[in-house]
Amino acid sequence: MASQVNGHSSGSDAQGGKSLREDLQEFLGGEALLHELDDLTKVNPVTLETVLRCLQARYAADMFYTSAGCTLVALNPFKPVPQLYSPALMREYHAAPQPQKLRPHIFAVGEQTYRNVQSLIEPVNQSIIVSGESGAGKTWTSRCLMKFYAVVAASPTSLESHKIAERIEQRILNSNPVMEAFGNACTLRNNNSSRFGKFIQLQLNSAQQMTGAAVQTYLLEKTRVTCQASSERNFHIFYQICKGASVDERLQWHLPEGASFSWLPNPERTLEEDCFQVTREAMLHLGIDIPTQNNIFQVLAGLLHLGNIWFADSKDEAQSCQLMDDAKCSIRTSASLLQLPEDPLLETLQIRTIRAGRQQQVFQKPCSRAECDTRRDCLAKLVYARLFDWLVSVINSSICADPDSWTTFIGLLDVYGFESFPNNSLEQLCINYANEKLQQHFVAHYLRAQQEEYAVEGLDWSFVNYQDNQACLDLIEGSPISICSLINEECRLNRPSSAAQLQTRLESALAGSPCLGHNKLSREPSFIVVHYAGPVQYHTAGLVEKNKDPVPPELTRLLQQSQDPLLKVLFPMDPEEKSQEEPSGQSRAPVLTVVSKFKASLEQLLQVLHSTTPHYIRCIKPNSQGQAHTFLQEEVLSQLEACGLVETIHISAAGFPIRIPHQNFVERYELLRRLCTRTSPGSHSPSPDEGHSEWSPHTKGATLQPLLQDILHTLPALTQAAATPGDPAEATPVPVHCGRTKVFMTDSMLELLECGRAQVLEQCACCIQGSWRRHRHRKQERQRQAATLIQAAIRSWLARKHIQRMHAAATAIKRTWQKWRIRMAFLASKELDGVQEKHVSQVPLPLGSLLLPQAQTSLLEAIIRLWPLGLVLANAAVGVRGFQRKLVVWACLQLPMGNPSSYAVQMAQEQAGVTSIRALPQGSIKFHCRKSPLPYADICPEPSLHSVTGFNQILLERHSLSHM
């Protein structure tokens, strides 16, 4: 087996594998987690460890179905999940335009098979191969598929058709307990291991409606009736009748409590499958009445007693082997239960009949002890195999439809999987041989599908490399020399064959086979076969004896003499069969061995599968205890190795597992054209997204071709850039092929394209970051300038508003002041007019003696007494003269009201005087000054020569007193 297949390393390079897995997950899932990988071909590298981790993550997330290329992996949840199998979900998958785009599910596989039948594309018949250990969910998977087909394949307008489908489904489901009781057994790896293959054929009419079904069985391990490995058990039905039979039934079948049987090992173990009542009820529903059931169990009890018959070695070869002492009762009981004469039964087991010569003379030869045991085992296996086939025929008679009523079918194949035990013998060789054939069938079918797709896309499929197990099949069944042919030859020679001699012959005859090995450390004779799922060591001890499965004619004639009703049905008296049992010596047919019959049965099964379109479901059991939420890696790992799942993924990924439509390829990798140094002819082609709804397929394909060529031209540059200095990358062809509608590539090329795309995205990100920084800087500068302008405008607006408020306030003050000044001027003029009317020389009267109202007199006194003298003196130059001036001085200085002439008042200026005065009350005056917000408000203009100014301005009205 190659160490690497299309970029999927089979080693455990953790660092490289992690990088590759991260890139692939980013492309397919966008940083997807392990439980989001619904297809195991997306896991890279594909190893047992990576597949195991992905399945464990999906199992923890309650995702029990995972695609593995063309195979569906089903994990048994071991708990009810009603929403996973609801009728609504069935209808959703049935009504979906593309069910394969939904989540992986067995309904998607079922819907695909049903649509293939409806399409009538050859081959019309479909088959679903369900493999895995017993307990992995094969029966449940088949049951759910049956329910799905009962829903979708029933006529929606016909109630009768729906009832027929339900009846067929119910009968098939009722057959499961019976088939498991007679065909399943407890092995080292499973308590309910299926020891046969089952192919259920669902029959559909021309309208694709289910009208019936048929059950076909293959590869029954009937040798388990007489030979069980250590720690294993016989078929379940033997334990059921020993543990579940009533007291009367035990007496009738001679099964006392605590009885020991050689063919019933480990009877102390109690399993869930040891339910006798369930088996009886299921048989009753299938039409097997109680008397017939009792007859069946009586025959099985007779086989158990037959296994207790042991012979002692004969001292004389001319004498037959005698029974051992404890076996005499067993032969009597067995003959009674089988309703056979005791003496003929014993004689048939002890003496062999030989016909020789032209006249077919009959000779009787006593058998050795080993031959007696072989004939005893052959009798038991023959009865059990006929009984099993009869049960299958009873089931088919109740569910099979008329051959004229159906035209196509969908098959469900349930077979046991690959086996590898510490002690492997002929049974494991046959089972693994069957799995090799099924694996080869899978490889051939899947590669054929690939070849058809490559042919449609115009690709040459000869370049596809895949792992083939043909060498192993040639070793097992090849011609002229193989393992099967050598074992059969040892049987035909009819001579004693030792295990060491068989090993030596196999190694010498098949030394050139690469799939044959030898364990030098093994103490027992054995050989190793390298199967597709792993090497298995087979012990040669007892291999030839197990392969010898001849049915002596005297055994058949003995059973035909039975008076038991069931044995009469199983072994009828047929004249033609009797004539065939006595052929002439010259035309004697070759001996049929177990391997020969197994091979014939397998060829019959494969012939059916080759005539159908197969689909694959691999069932995996998370743990052997049947516990929910428990994922045991060791047990799952052994199943992955046994079913060859990793090899299946490798085959699915062989050739060109990555197939991307042109449209999607251009949409994702068009930016790689930036890496191309030259200007491509399609650089000016319109984008695929422009006018997408208006494009026709032909126009779209023609437009995409230049873009595809431009992208593909960049691949050599990418390959050269990714190659190491010592790697001849230029000589390696680019593993990309452009088909008519898809682009085919390997995982390595996908990784290379993703690296190139990441490089371009990094360059674009740097460019975008630089442009963004420049844009952000410019924007911030513009914002700063705009903020400055806004702040200046706001300040200007605030200043104007403040000035306007101040101007309005000044205007109001000015208006009020003007009113006050006019009023004061009027009062001063009135006072002045009253003083001038008196004589100048008359002594002025006291202010309180004036004939004025009381309020006005008080106001005048306050004004005269409190008025600041400094203001009067400051304005003396423009004031009045004479008596008026002196009067003001007297009032301000609070002089006695005597003769004014007695006081000498010197005036700085005598030309001007006070003409009108209104004084404020005398006292301390505090002025609270504040700087005016108005410009020039605090600047006092030069006083006019004809005006007096101040904070508390005296209203002076200049009058010309020259006429006074």
KADACOR-V764825 format. One record per backbone hydrogen bond with DSSP energy under -1.0 kcal/mol. CO is the residue of the C=O (numbers start at 1). NH is the residue of the N-H. E is the energy in kcal/mol with one decimal. If there is no record, write none. Layout:
# KADACOR-V764825
co: (CO:CO)
nh: (NH:NH)
e: (E:E)
This chain:
# KADACOR-V764825
co: (3:5:8:12:13:14:15:16:17:18:19:20:21:22:23:24:25:33:34:36:38:39:40:45:47:48:49:50:51:52:53:54:55:56:57:58:59:64:66:67:68:71:72:73:74:81:82:86:87:88:89:90:91:98:99:105:106:107:108:109:110:111:112:113:114:115:125:126:127:128:129:130:131:133:137:138:139:140:141:142:143:144:145:146:147:148:149:153:158:159:160:161:162:163:164:165:166:167:168:169:170:171:175:176:177:178:179:180:181:183:184:185:186:190:193:195:197:198:199:200:201:202:203:203:204:204:205:209:212:214:216:218:220:221:222:223:229:235:236:237:238:239:240:246:247:248:249:250:256:261:271:273:275:276:277:278:279:280:281:282:283:284:289:290:291:292:293:294:295:296:297:298:299:300:301:302:303:306:310:316:322:324:327:328:329:330:331:332:333:334:335:339:341:342:343:344:345:346:347:350:352:354:356:357:361:363:365:368:369:370:371:372:373:374:375:376:377:378:379:380:381:382:383:384:385:386:387:388:389:390:391:392:393:396:399:402:408:409:410:411:412:413:414:424:425:426:427:428:429:430:431:432:433:434:435:436:437:438:439:440:441:442:443:444:445:446:447:448:449:450:451:452:453:454:461:469:470:471:472:473:474:475:476:482:483:484:485:486:487:488:489:498:499:500:501:502:503:504:505:506:510:513:515:517:519:525:527:528:529:529:531:534:536:538:540:542:543:544:547:552:552:553:554:555:556:559:564:565:566:567:574:575:576:577:593:594:595:596:597:598:599:600:601:602:603:604:605:606:609:613:615:616:617:618:620:622:632:633:634:635:636:637:638:639:640:644:645:646:647:648:649:658:660:661:662:663:664:665:666:669:670:671:672:680:682:687:689:691:696:697:698:699:700:701:704:705:706:707:708:709:711:712:714:715:716:717:718:719:724:727:734:737:741:742:743:744:745:746:747:748:749:750:751:752:753:754:755:756:757:758:759:760:761:762:763:764:765:766:767:768:769:770:771:772:773:774:775:776:777:778:779:780:781:782:783:784:785:786:787:788:789:790:791:792:793:794:795:796:797:798:799:800:801:802:803:804:805:806:807:808:809:810:811:812:813:814:815:816:817:818:819:820:821:822:823:824:825:826:827:828:829:830:831:832:835:846:850:853:854:855:856:857:858:859:860:861:862:868:869:870:871:873:875:876:879:882:883:884:885:886:887:888:889:890:890:896:899:900:913:934:944:954:961)
nh: (10:8:5:14:17:18:19:20:21:22:23:24:25:26:27:28:29:36:37:38:67:42:43:47:51:52:53:54:55:56:57:58:59:60:61:63:62:75:73:40:71:68:618:66:620:84:85:90:91:92:93:94:95:101:102:109:110:111:112:113:114:115:116:117:118:119:613:411:615:413:617:415:619:136:141:142:143:144:145:146:147:148:149:150:151:152:153:210:162:163:164:165:166:167:168:169:170:171:172:173:174:175:179:180:181:182:183:184:237:195:236:193:233:187:185:221:218:414:216:412:214:410:211:212:407:408:208:205:203:201:199:197:222:224:225:227:232:238:240:241:242:243:244:250:251:252:253:255:259:264:274:275:279:280:281:282:283:284:285:286:288:287:293:294:295:296:297:298:299:300:301:302:303:304:305:306:307:309:324:319:312:327:331:332:333:334:335:336:337:338:340:563:345:346:347:348:349:350:351:367:365:363:361:360:356:354:352:372:373:374:375:376:377:378:379:380:381:382:383:384:385:386:387:388:389:390:391:392:393:394:395:396:397:400:213:405:204:126:202:128:200:130:198:539:429:430:431:432:433:434:435:436:437:438:439:440:441:442:443:444:445:446:447:448:449:450:451:452:453:454:455:456:457:459:464:473:474:475:476:477:478:483:484:486:487:488:489:490:491:492:493:502:503:504:505:506:507:508:509:510:513:516:530:528:522:540:538:517:531:536:534:531:529:527:543:546:547:548:594:555:556:557:558:559:560:562:568:569:570:571:578:579:580:581:597:598:599:600:601:602:603:604:605:606:607:608:609:610:612:127:129:72:131:74:76:632:636:637:638:639:640:641:642:643:645:648:649:650:651:652:653:745:743:665:666:667:668:669:670:672:673:674:675:683:685:690:692:694:700:701:702:703:704:705:708:709:710:711:712:713:714:715:718:719:720:721:722:723:727:729:736:744:662:739:660:737:658:750:751:752:753:754:755:756:757:758:759:760:761:762:763:764:765:766:767:768:769:770:771:772:773:774:775:776:777:778:779:780:781:782:783:784:785:786:787:788:789:790:791:792:793:794:795:796:797:798:799:800:801:802:803:804:805:806:807:808:809:810:811:812:813:814:815:816:817:818:819:820:821:822:823:824:825:826:827:828:829:830:831:832:833:834:835:836:838:849:852:857:858:859:860:861:862:863:864:865:866:872:873:874:875:876:878:879:914:886:887:888:889:890:891:892:893:894:895:898:902:903:880:937:947:956:964)
e: (-2.7:-1.7:-1.7:-1.3:-2.6:-2.4:-2.0:-2.4:-2.5:-2.5:-2.2:-2.3:-2.7:-2.1:-1.8:-2.5:-2.9:-1.1:-1.6:-1.3:-2.9:-1.9:-1.1:-1.1:-2.5:-2.2:-2.4:-2.1:-2.5:-2.4:-2.3:-2.2:-2.3:-2.2:-1.2:-3.3:-1.5:-2.9:-3.6:-3.5:-1.1:-3.8:-2.9:-2.3:-3.2:-1.3:-1.5:-1.8:-2.4:-1.8:-2.2:-2.1:-2.4:-1.8:-1.5:-1.3:-2.6:-2.8:-2.0:-2.2:-2.2:-2.5:-1.9:-1.9:-2.0:-2.1:-2.2:-2.9:-1.6:-3.1:-2.8:-1.6:-3.1:-2.1:-2.5:-2.8:-2.6:-2.7:-2.3:-2.2:-2.2:-2.3:-2.6:-2.2:-1.4:-2.6:-2.6:-1.2:-1.4:-2.0:-2.2:-2.1:-2.3:-2.5:-2.6:-2.5:-2.7:-2.3:-2.3:-2.5:-2.2:-1.2:-3.1:-2.8:-2.1:-2.1:-1.6:-2.0:-2.1:-2.5:-2.0:-2.5:-2.4:-3.5:-2.6:-2.3:-2.5:-3.4:-2.5:-2.5:-1.6:-2.0:-2.5:-1.1:-2.6:-1.9:-1.9:-2.2:-2.5:-3.6:-3.3:-3.9:-1.9:-1.4:-1.6:-1.9:-1.8:-1.1:-2.2:-2.0:-1.3:-1.9:-3.0:-2.2:-2.1:-2.3:-2.4:-2.5:-1.7:-1.3:-1.3:-2.0:-1.3:-2.1:-2.3:-2.2:-2.3:-2.0:-2.0:-1.3:-2.6:-1.3:-2.2:-2.8:-2.0:-2.3:-2.6:-2.0:-1.9:-2.1:-2.2:-1.9:-1.8:-1.8:-2.0:-1.7:-1.5:-1.5:-2.4:-1.7:-3.0:-1.5:-2.1:-1.5:-2.4:-2.8:-2.0:-1.8:-2.5:-2.4:-2.7:-1.9:-1.7:-2.4:-2.8:-2.4:-1.5:-1.5:-2.7:-3.1:-2.9:-3.8:-2.4:-1.2:-2.3:-3.8:-3.2:-2.4:-2.2:-2.2:-2.5:-2.3:-2.6:-2.5:-2.1:-1.9:-2.7:-2.3:-2.0:-2.4:-2.5:-2.1:-2.3:-2.5:-2.3:-2.1:-2.1:-1.9:-2.0:-2.1:-2.1:-2.4:-2.1:-2.9:-1.5:-2.3:-3.1:-1.8:-2.7:-3.1:-2.8:-4.0:-2.4:-2.6:-1.9:-2.4:-2.4:-2.7:-1.9:-2.2:-2.1:-2.1:-2.0:-2.4:-2.6:-2.4:-2.3:-2.2:-2.5:-2.7:-2.5:-2.8:-2.6:-1.8:-2.2:-2.3:-2.7:-2.3:-2.1:-2.8:-2.5:-2.4:-2.2:-3.4:-1.7:-1.9:-2.6:-1.7:-1.7:-3.3:-1.4:-2.4:-2.2:-2.2:-2.3:-2.6:-2.1:-1.9:-1.5:-2.3:-1.9:-1.9:-2.1:-2.4:-2.1:-2.2:-2.5:-2.1:-2.3:-2.1:-1.3:-1.1:-2.9:-2.6:-1.2:-1.9:-3.0:-3.0:-1.2:-2.1:-1.0:-1.5:-2.4:-2.1:-1.8:-1.9:-1.4:-1.5:-2.4:-1.1:-1.4:-2.6:-1.9:-2.2:-1.9:-1.3:-1.9:-1.3:-2.3:-2.4:-2.1:-2.2:-1.9:-1.2:-2.5:-2.7:-2.6:-2.2:-2.7:-2.4:-2.5:-2.0:-1.9:-2.7:-2.0:-1.5:-2.2:-2.8:-1.7:-2.1:-3.7:-2.1:-2.4:-3.1:-2.0:-1.9:-2.3:-2.7:-1.9:-1.6:-2.5:-2.1:-2.0:-2.8:-1.7:-2.1:-2.5:-2.4:-2.5:-2.4:-2.2:-2.0:-2.9:-2.6:-2.7:-2.3:-1.8:-2.5:-1.4:-1.5:-1.8:-1.6:-1.7:-1.7:-1.5:-1.2:-1.2:-1.2:-3.0:-2.5:-2.3:-2.1:-2.0:-1.4:-2.9:-2.4:-2.3:-2.2:-2.8:-1.7:-1.2:-1.1:-2.0:-2.9:-2.6:-2.3:-2.0:-1.2:-1.7:-2.4:-2.4:-3.5:-1.9:-3.0:-2.2:-2.9:-1.6:-2.0:-2.3:-2.1:-2.8:-2.3:-2.1:-2.5:-2.7:-2.4:-2.2:-2.4:-2.6:-2.1:-2.3:-2.9:-2.5:-2.6:-2.6:-2.9:-2.7:-2.6:-2.6:-2.5:-2.6:-2.7:-2.8:-3.1:-2.7:-2.6:-2.5:-2.6:-2.5:-2.8:-2.6:-2.3:-2.7:-2.7:-2.4:-2.4:-2.6:-2.6:-3.0:-2.7:-2.7:-2.8:-3.0:-2.8:-2.7:-3.1:-2.9:-2.8:-2.7:-2.7:-3.0:-2.9:-2.4:-2.7:-3.3:-2.5:-2.5:-3.2:-2.6:-2.3:-2.8:-3.2:-2.6:-2.5:-3.4:-2.7:-2.2:-2.7:-3.0:-2.4:-2.1:-2.8:-2.6:-2.1:-2.3:-2.9:-2.3:-1.9:-2.4:-2.8:-2.1:-1.4:-1.7:-1.8:-1.3:-1.8:-2.6:-2.4:-1.8:-1.9:-2.4:-2.1:-2.0:-2.1:-2.6:-2.4:-2.0:-1.0:-2.7:-2.5:-1.2:-1.4:-1.0:-1.1:-1.1:-2.0:-2.4:-1.7:-2.0:-2.7:-2.1:-2.2:-2.4:-1.0:-1.9:-2.6:-1.5:-1.3:-9.9:-1.9:-1.4:-1.1:-1.4)
